[in-house]
Amino acid sequence: MSFVKKAVPPPDVEEGNVLKTRVIDVKKVTSQWKDDEGNPKEQLQFDLLLEDTGYKLRSWIAFYETPSDKSILGRLVLKLQETTNKQYGNVNEFLTALKEFGYVFVKCKGFREYEEEVYPNFSIVADKLPAFQEKLEKTEKADKAPEPKQFDPKEILTRFKEAISYDLPLNENDWNKNLLVEERLYLLRHGLIEHKEDLYFFTDKATSLFR
């Protein structure tokens, strides 16, 4: 049973509460709902984390390649552009920017019961974003040189050479235990590691170092 984790209990919230969450991932998925012609609709699935409690949650919004300003996606795009003072040319640029921004608000819209436990349901808040993020980025730039240390990516990744050769990802424990914080940031920022579904995958850029 050593690999079985204890479930994090749901947060103590009331309907209507708005909470800040960290963005783990945002990806396009096929909805169970269908349009008028019987075609499955597409959604954006938000994988989120309440950092204070460690509770992970998911929320969904309708996906459009060109969302209107009345849709949740369109309003969220406009809000991120306003917050970051940047313009995005398409939905993919927006999604990349949102992941880099790192936080969204969610609102408790009700509850569901599962195995005698009550869980809150959350919806994405489209009309506001955490305001401190831009200040945080400026503080980080002021506190450090272009990079606190010059790293050799091959030197960092050599310890995982065998895992890379078998195309095996790192789990959370491997990631945290075997790498310094600065090394983790370096690998993520330079596109050598991709984080998805609680695993850390070596990118083609990383594997090319050992070919």
ABEGO torsion letter per residue (X at the ends): XAABBBBBBBBBBBBGBBBBBBBABBBBBBBABBBAAGBBBBBBBBBBBBAAAGBBBBBBBBBBABBBAABAAAAAAAAAAAAAGBBBABAAAAAAAAAAAGBBBBBBAEBBBBGGBBBBBBBBBAABBBAAAAAAAAAAAAABBABABBBBAAAAAAAAAAAAAAGBBBBAAAAAAABBAAAAAAAAAAGABBBBGGBBBBBAAAAAAAX
